[in-house]
Amino acid sequence: MMLPTLRLLLHEDAPAMELAYFWAAVLLALTPVLIFGTIGVLVVRKAWREERGTRNAEGGTHGPA
């Protein structure tokens, strides 16, 4: 297990390893974006729902009667 990995690391023309490093970098960059983006979307949706619920409880958004 360790010997083939070391061989690939020492070999300069290893496109498979370069591809693996590329996808690892892409995953490292996208993971926090997806996690924090999802959390942000959920928080904003919850805030909008609460605001809409407050407006509906106050009688909507009509003008003075």
GUDREN-644613 format. One record per residue: residue number from 1; residue in one letter; x, y, z of N, C-alpha, C, CB in turn. Coordinates in steps of 0.2 Angstrom, whole numbers, plus 5000, padded with zeros to 4 digits. Glycine has a CB too. Example, Ala and Ser with C-alpha at 12.3 -4.5 7.8 and 13.67 -1.06 7.14 Angstrom:
<nodes>
+-----+------+------+------+------+------+------+------+------+------+------+------+------+------+
: seq : type :  nc1 :  nc2 :  nc3 : cac1 : cac2 : cac3 :  cc1 :  cc2 :  cc3 : cbc1 : cbc2 : cbc3 :
+-----+------+------+------+------+------+------+------+------+------+------+------+------+------+
:   1 :    A : 5066 : 4972 : 5039 : 5062 : 4978 : 5039 : 5066 : 4984 : 5039 : 5057 : 4978 : 5045 :
:   2 :    S : 5064 : 4989 : 5035 : 5068 : 4995 : 5036 : 5064 : 5000 : 5039 : 5070 : 4997 : 5029 :
+-----+------+------+------+------+------+------+------+------+------+------+------+------+------+
</nodes>
This chain:
<nodes>
+-----+------+------+------+------+------+------+------+------+------+------+------+------+------+
: seq : type :  nc1 :  nc2 :  nc3 : cac1 : cac2 : cac3 :  cc1 :  cc2 :  cc3 : cbc1 : cbc2 : cbc3 :
+-----+------+------+------+------+------+------+------+------+------+------+------+------+------+
:   1 :    M : 5004 : 4994 : 5000 : 5000 : 5000 : 5000 : 5004 : 5006 : 5000 : 4995 : 5000 : 5006 :
:   2 :    M : 5009 : 5006 : 5004 : 5013 : 5012 : 5005 : 5018 : 5013 : 4999 : 5017 : 5012 : 5011 :
:   3 :    L : 5021 : 5008 : 4996 : 5026 : 5008 : 4991 : 5023 : 5011 : 4985 : 5029 : 5001 : 4990 :
:   4 :    P : 5017 : 5009 : 4982 : 5014 : 5012 : 4976 : 5013 : 5019 : 4977 : 5008 : 5008 : 4974 :
:   5 :    T : 5011 : 5021 : 4983 : 5009 : 5028 : 4984 : 5016 : 5032 : 4984 : 5006 : 5029 : 4991 :
:   6 :    L : 5021 : 5030 : 4987 : 5028 : 5033 : 4987 : 5030 : 5033 : 4980 : 5033 : 5030 : 4991 :
:   7 :    R : 5029 : 5028 : 4976 : 5032 : 5028 : 4969 : 5028 : 5033 : 4965 : 5030 : 5021 : 4966 :
:   8 :    L : 5022 : 5034 : 4966 : 5018 : 5039 : 4962 : 5020 : 5046 : 4964 : 5010 : 5038 : 4964 :
:   9 :    L : 5022 : 5047 : 4971 : 5024 : 5054 : 4973 : 5031 : 5056 : 4970 : 5024 : 5054 : 4981 :
:  10 :    L : 5035 : 5051 : 4970 : 5042 : 5052 : 4967 : 5042 : 5053 : 4960 : 5046 : 5047 : 4970 :
:  11 :    H : 5037 : 5050 : 4956 : 5037 : 5050 : 4949 : 5034 : 5057 : 4947 : 5033 : 5044 : 4946 :
:  12 :    E : 5038 : 5061 : 4943 : 5036 : 5067 : 4941 : 5030 : 5067 : 4936 : 5042 : 5071 : 4938 :
:  13 :    D : 5030 : 5063 : 4931 : 5024 : 5062 : 4927 : 5019 : 5058 : 4929 : 5027 : 5060 : 4920 :
:  14 :    A : 5015 : 5060 : 4934 : 5010 : 5056 : 4937 : 5003 : 5060 : 4936 : 5011 : 5054 : 4944 :
:  15 :    P : 5000 : 5059 : 4930 : 4994 : 5063 : 4929 : 4988 : 5061 : 4934 : 4992 : 5062 : 4922 :
:  16 :    A : 4988 : 5054 : 4936 : 4983 : 5052 : 4940 : 4983 : 5055 : 4947 : 4983 : 5044 : 4941 :
:  17 :    M : 4990 : 5056 : 4949 : 4990 : 5059 : 4956 : 4989 : 5067 : 4955 : 4998 : 5058 : 4958 :
:  18 :    E : 4991 : 5070 : 4950 : 4989 : 5077 : 4949 : 4981 : 5078 : 4948 : 4992 : 5080 : 4942 :
:  19 :    L : 4978 : 5073 : 4945 : 4971 : 5074 : 4945 : 4968 : 5073 : 4952 : 4968 : 5068 : 4940 :
:  20 :    A : 4970 : 5068 : 4956 : 4968 : 5067 : 4963 : 4969 : 5073 : 4967 : 4972 : 5061 : 4966 :
:  21 :    Y : 4975 : 5076 : 4966 : 4976 : 5083 : 4970 : 4972 : 5088 : 4968 : 4984 : 5085 : 4969 :
:  22 :    F : 4970 : 5088 : 4961 : 4965 : 5094 : 4959 : 4959 : 5093 : 4962 : 4965 : 5093 : 4951 :
:  23 :    W : 4956 : 5087 : 4962 : 4949 : 5085 : 4965 : 4949 : 5086 : 4972 : 4947 : 5078 : 4963 :
:  24 :    A : 4955 : 5085 : 4976 : 4955 : 5086 : 4983 : 4955 : 5093 : 4984 : 4961 : 5083 : 4986 :
:  25 :    A : 4958 : 5097 : 4980 : 4958 : 5104 : 4981 : 4951 : 5107 : 4980 : 4963 : 5108 : 4977 :
:  26 :    V : 4948 : 5105 : 4975 : 4941 : 5107 : 4973 : 4936 : 5105 : 4979 : 4938 : 5104 : 4967 :
:  27 :    L : 4937 : 5099 : 4981 : 4932 : 5097 : 4987 : 4934 : 5102 : 4993 : 4933 : 5090 : 4989 :
:  28 :    L : 4940 : 5103 : 4995 : 4942 : 5107 : 5000 : 4939 : 5114 : 5000 : 4950 : 5107 : 5001 :
:  29 :    A : 4939 : 5117 : 4994 : 4937 : 5123 : 4993 : 4929 : 5124 : 4993 : 4939 : 5126 : 4986 :
:  30 :    L : 4926 : 5119 : 4990 : 4918 : 5119 : 4990 : 4915 : 5117 : 4996 : 4916 : 5114 : 4984 :
:  31 :    T : 4918 : 5113 : 5000 : 4914 : 5110 : 5006 : 4912 : 5116 : 5011 : 4919 : 5105 : 5010 :
:  32 :    P : 4917 : 5120 : 5013 : 4914 : 5126 : 5017 : 4909 : 5130 : 5014 : 4920 : 5130 : 5020 :
:  33 :    V : 4910 : 5132 : 5007 : 4905 : 5136 : 5004 : 4898 : 5133 : 5004 : 4907 : 5137 : 4996 :
:  34 :    L : 4898 : 5126 : 5003 : 4891 : 5123 : 5003 : 4888 : 5123 : 5010 : 4892 : 5116 : 5000 :
:  35 :    I : 4893 : 5121 : 5015 : 4890 : 5121 : 5022 : 4888 : 5128 : 5024 : 4896 : 5118 : 5026 :
:  36 :    F : 4892 : 5133 : 5023 : 4890 : 5139 : 5026 : 4884 : 5142 : 5021 : 4896 : 5144 : 5026 :
:  37 :    G : 4884 : 5141 : 5015 : 4879 : 5143 : 5011 : 4872 : 5140 : 5013 : 4881 : 5142 : 5003 :
:  38 :    T : 4872 : 5134 : 5014 : 4866 : 5131 : 5016 : 4864 : 5133 : 5023 : 4867 : 5123 : 5017 :
:  39 :    I : 4868 : 5134 : 5027 : 4866 : 5137 : 5034 : 4863 : 5144 : 5033 : 4872 : 5138 : 5039 :
:  40 :    G : 4866 : 5148 : 5028 : 4864 : 5155 : 5027 : 4857 : 5155 : 5024 : 4869 : 5159 : 5023 :
:  41 :    V : 4856 : 5151 : 5019 : 4849 : 5150 : 5016 : 4844 : 5148 : 5021 : 4850 : 5145 : 5010 :
:  42 :    L : 4846 : 5143 : 5025 : 4841 : 5141 : 5030 : 4839 : 5147 : 5035 : 4843 : 5135 : 5034 :
:  43 :    V : 4844 : 5151 : 5037 : 4843 : 5156 : 5042 : 4838 : 5162 : 5038 : 4849 : 5159 : 5044 :
:  44 :    V : 4840 : 5163 : 5032 : 4836 : 5169 : 5029 : 4829 : 5166 : 5028 : 4839 : 5170 : 5022 :
:  45 :    R : 4828 : 5160 : 5026 : 4821 : 5157 : 5025 : 4817 : 5158 : 5031 : 4821 : 5150 : 5022 :
:  46 :    K : 4820 : 5156 : 5037 : 4817 : 5156 : 5043 : 4815 : 5163 : 5045 : 4821 : 5153 : 5049 :
:  47 :    A : 4820 : 5168 : 5044 : 4818 : 5175 : 5045 : 4812 : 5177 : 5041 : 4825 : 5179 : 5044 :
:  48 :    W : 4812 : 5176 : 5035 : 4807 : 5178 : 5030 : 4800 : 5175 : 5033 : 4808 : 5176 : 5023 :
:  49 :    R : 4800 : 5169 : 5035 : 4794 : 5165 : 5037 : 4792 : 5169 : 5044 : 4795 : 5158 : 5039 :
:  50 :    E : 4796 : 5170 : 5048 : 4794 : 5174 : 5054 : 4791 : 5181 : 5053 : 4800 : 5174 : 5059 :
:  51 :    E : 4795 : 5184 : 5048 : 4792 : 5191 : 5046 : 4785 : 5191 : 5043 : 4797 : 5194 : 5041 :
:  52 :    R : 4784 : 5186 : 5039 : 4778 : 5185 : 5036 : 4773 : 5183 : 5041 : 4778 : 5179 : 5030 :
:  53 :    G : 4774 : 5179 : 5046 : 4770 : 5177 : 5051 : 4768 : 5183 : 5055 : 4773 : 5171 : 5055 :
:  54 :    T : 4773 : 5187 : 5057 : 4771 : 5193 : 5061 : 4766 : 5198 : 5057 : 4778 : 5197 : 5062 :
:  55 :    R : 4768 : 5199 : 5050 : 4763 : 5203 : 5046 : 4756 : 5200 : 5046 : 4766 : 5204 : 5039 :
:  56 :    N : 4756 : 5194 : 5045 : 4749 : 5191 : 5045 : 4745 : 5191 : 5051 : 4750 : 5183 : 5043 :
:  57 :    A : 4749 : 5191 : 5057 : 4746 : 5191 : 5063 : 4743 : 5198 : 5065 : 4751 : 5189 : 5069 :
:  58 :    E : 4747 : 5203 : 5062 : 4745 : 5210 : 5063 : 4739 : 5213 : 5058 : 4751 : 5215 : 5062 :
:  59 :    G : 4737 : 5208 : 5054 : 4732 : 5210 : 5049 : 4734 : 5211 : 5042 : 4728 : 5216 : 5051 :
:  60 :    G : 4740 : 5209 : 5040 : 4742 : 5209 : 5033 : 4746 : 5216 : 5032 : 4737 : 5209 : 5029 :
:  61 :    T : 4746 : 5218 : 5026 : 4750 : 5223 : 5024 : 4746 : 5229 : 5020 : 4756 : 5222 : 5019 :
:  62 :    H : 4739 : 5229 : 5022 : 4735 : 5234 : 5019 : 4736 : 5241 : 5022 : 4727 : 5232 : 5020 :
:  63 :    G : 4733 : 5245 : 5019 : 4734 : 5252 : 5021 : 4729 : 5253 : 5027 : 4733 : 5257 : 5016 :
:  64 :    P : 4728 : 5259 : 5029 : 4723 : 5261 : 5034 : 4716 : 5260 : 5032 : 4724 : 5268 : 5037 :
:  65 :    A : 4712 : 5257 : 5037 : 4705 : 5255 : 5035 : 4700 : 5261 : 5035 : 4702 : 5250 : 5039 :
+-----+------+------+------+------+------+------+------+------+------+------+------+------+------+
</nodes>
